[in-house]
Amino acid sequence: MPISADLLEVVGRPVCRNGVRHAELLPANNDDHGGVIVEMKEHMDTETFLTMLRDSMLQWKQQGKKGVWIKLPIGLAHLVETAVKEGFRYHHAEPSYIMLVFWIPKTPSTIPANATHRVGIGAIILNDKREVLVVQEKSGILRGTGIWKIPTGVVEEGEDISVAAIREVKEETGIDTKFVEVLGFWQSHKTFFEKSDLFFICMLHPLSFDIQKQELEIEAAQWMPFEEYEAQPVAQKHELFRYISELCLAKVDRSYAGFSPQPISNFSDQPSFLYLNNKDLNKSSPRLKKRVFPSLRLLEYV
């Protein structure tokens, strides 16, 4: 009885036809860029892995594949050394896995680098008394300095900037808010583990006013008259503090137009937000005046 082609592709077992051993290949899926992704799940010893890796690499080279990605869960970390000795390099690591990569062609690699930025937010919240919500931190470089600052934090994985700003303010001060706009952003380098930072300065509108500070990270929190916040020595000397004050005044007193989130669908149909100057965009684009913005789709305007 002839052996079916499906049986010849079984991974992890010797498969023979007419007494000839056929190469066993690692389980792989094609990616969207001419390469393959190997996602290891089952336990495998190093000798078996080495044999299958070499057989797989030979076939991928013959097929003209480009990048080879190997995702190893923590439970298979013993295979890392074997892959590295075969020319694979580290790409990135997460709590549950390590990602290795190999560029096959003799051309410059087009494999994208690992994520290079951490995204943070700072939240400006003013009440009707022209008081700004400020905190003193228990940790970090400002600990013990007596400096009052706006609530800040890091955007979590899969979290929108606007959602992160609302969450951080709630966690640190207990104040409920509504997101208004991104007023500006700042880029810095060689900060967290030599990575770069993107820090978005946001304006939020308060929906509650009774402060309940977070005990773990926040030393103190209060509504402070804006003039008092602006008069702090650090606000006079530190450019970021000074610009935060200027942005706040420009927004409140001079109709400064920041960037508000508009829901869109991207090429993968995953919902996301495009941050734009809605006010000036509507002024300059007669086409957009006829549209209802919550249903804005990016591809309609490019």
N, C-alpha and C positions, 0 to 999 in steps of 0.2 A: 504494500500500500504506500503510495507516495505521501511524503510529509508535507503538510500545508505550509504556505508561506507564513501564516500567523505563528505557527510553532517555531519557525526559524527566528522569530523576533522576541522570543521569551527571554527576559533578562534574568540572570542569576543561575541558569542551568546550562550544562554542556548540551549543545544541539548538534547533531551530526546528520549528514546526508551522504549515503554511500560510503560510510566510514570516514568521511572527512569532517574534521571539527570546524564549525563555523564560529566566527568571532561573536562574543557576547558584548553588547553595548550598554552603556549607561542609559538610564531612562531620561529622555530629553524631549523638549518641545521647541519648535522654531519660534524665534522672536520676530518682531516687526522690522528688524534691521539687518537681516541676512545672517544672523547668528543663531545660537541654540542656548537654551537654559536647562541646566540639569538641577533638579530639585531632589536631593537625596533624602530618603525617609527610612528605608529598611536598614537594619544593622549590616555591616560589611567589614570583613577584616582587611588589613592594608594590602596584602598580597593580591587578593581578588580585585580590590579596587584599582590597584596599579595596572593589572592586566586589562581590565575592562576600560580603564581610562586611555591606555595606549591604543587599544583597538578602536575605541570611539574617536580619538583624535585623528587617527589615520583615515577613517571614513569621512569625518567632517572636512578634513583637508581636501580629500578627493572630490567632495561635493561642493567645494568652493565656499564653505562657511567662513564667517568672519570672527565675531566675538563669541567666546565660549564662557558662559557663566555657570559656576557651580555653587549652589546654595547648600551649606552644610549646617544642620541643626547642631546644637551644643552637644547632643549625645553622640555625634559622629566627629567630634573635634580631633580625634586621633588620626583622621584622614588628611588633616591640613598639611602636615609635613610632607606627606607623599605628593600631594598636588603641587606644593611649592617647589619641590625638587624637580618636578616635570615642567616647570616654567610658569606656573600660575602665580599671580600676585594678589595681595589683599586689595579689595575694593572698599568694603565697609563691613561693619559689624553692628548687630542689634542685640538686645538682651537674649533673644532665642536662637540666633543663627549667625554664621559667618559667610560672607559672600566673597568668592574668589573669581578671578577673571583672567582670560588668556586671549591675546589678539593674534590670529593666525596669519593673515597676509603679510607680505614683506613691504608694507606701506605704512605711513604714519597712522597710529591708532586713532579711531574716531569714537572710542568708548568714552562716554561722559564721566567726568570726575565725580567723586562722592559729593554729597551736599556740602556746600562751603559756608553757609550762613545759618545763624540762629536769628529768629525773629522775635522782637520784643515790642511791647506797647507801653506808652505813658498816657494817662487819662486825665484830662482837664475837665473838672466839673465845677460849675459856678451856680450858686443859688440866687434867689431873687434879691438877696441883700448884698449882692456883689462879693460874696465870700467864696473862697476856693477850698475844695476838699484836699487836705494835706495830711501826710503821715510822717512819722519818724520810724526808722527801721531798727530791728534788734540785731541784724547781721549785715554783712557787706561793708563796703568802704566808708559808708556814711554812719555806721554804728557809733553811738556815743558822741557824735559831733554836735548834736542839737539842731541839725539842719532839717527844716521842713520841706518836703518834696511832694510832688503829685504821686498817686499810686502808679506803680509800674509792675511789669511781670513779663513772662515768656509765653509766647503762643504755643500751645500744645500740638502734637501731631494730629493732622486732620481737622484743625480748628481754624475758623475764619478770624481775621483780625478784629472785626467788630464784636464777635462773640467773646473773644479773649479779653477785650477791654472791659466788657460788661462783667464777665466772670471775675477778673482780677479785682475790680473795684468792690464787688460784693464780698469776695473772700477776705479782703484786707480791712474793709470798713463797715460791712453790713449794709451799705447803701445800694438801693436798686436804681438802675439808670437805663436810659434809652440812648442808643448810639446815634450821633449826629453826623460827624465827618472826621476824616483824616485831615489834619491841618498841615502836616509836613512829615518828612521822614529823614532819618540820619543814618549814614553808613560809616562803620568803623571797622578796623582790621586788627588781626592778631590779638583777639580778646579771649574767648572761651576755647581752650585747647588749640590755640593758634588759628582759630577760625575767624570769620568776619561776622559782624552783627548788622542787622537792619532794625532800626528802632522807629516805630510809627507813633507820632504824637497825635492823639485823638481828642476830640471834643465830645463829651457826653452830657445829657440832660438828666438832672436828678429826678427820681420818682418818689424817693423817700428821703428823710433828713435826720433820723435818729441814728447816731453812729454806734456800732458795736464792733470794736476793733478785734482783729485776729490776735490771739494771745501768743501764738507760736512765733510769728515773724514781725509783728508790729508793736513798737514801744508805745506809741501814742498816735492819736488821730483826732482831727478837729476841723471845723469850718473856720477858716482864717480870713479876715478882711484882705482883699487882694492887694491893697497898698502895703499891708504889713508883710505879706508874702514877698512882694516885689522888693521891699526894702532890706531883705536879708543880705548880708555881705556877700554870700555865695552867689546870689542872684545878680549882683553887680559885677562880679569878677568872672564867673563861669559862663562861657558863651551859650552852652545849651540851656542853662537856667534863664539867661537873658532872652533867648529866642522864644522859649516857652511863654514867657511873660508877654513878649511882643505879639506872638500869635494869638494869645488869648484876647488882648486888647483889640487887635485888628479884627477878630471875629465878632466881638461884642459891640465895638464902637464904629467900625469902619466897613462893615459888610464884606469882610474877607471871605472869599469862596474857597472852601476846601474840597476834598474829594469824598463823595458819598457813595455807598455801595449800591450797585445795581445788579440784580440777579441775571445771570446769563447761562447759556449752555455752551460748553466748549466742544472741541472736536470729538471727544469721547462721550459726549452727552452726559457728563457728570455735572451737576449743578455747582456753580461757583459765583463769585462776585467780581465785577469790574468796578474799580474805584475811579470815579471821574468827577470833574467839575460840572455838575448837572446844571447849575445856574447859567454859566457862560455857554455851555454846549447848546442849551435850548435857544439862547439868543442868536447864536451863529449858524444854526442848522434848521432851516424851515421844515425840512423833512421830518426832523425829530419832534417838532411841535405837534405833528399830526399823529404821533405814536403814543401809546400808553406805556410809560417807562417800566413798570414791573414786568412786562413781557418782552423787554429788550433782549434781542439775540445778537450776539457779536457779529455773526456772519452776514447779517442784513446790511451792515454799514462798512464792510471792508471790500 
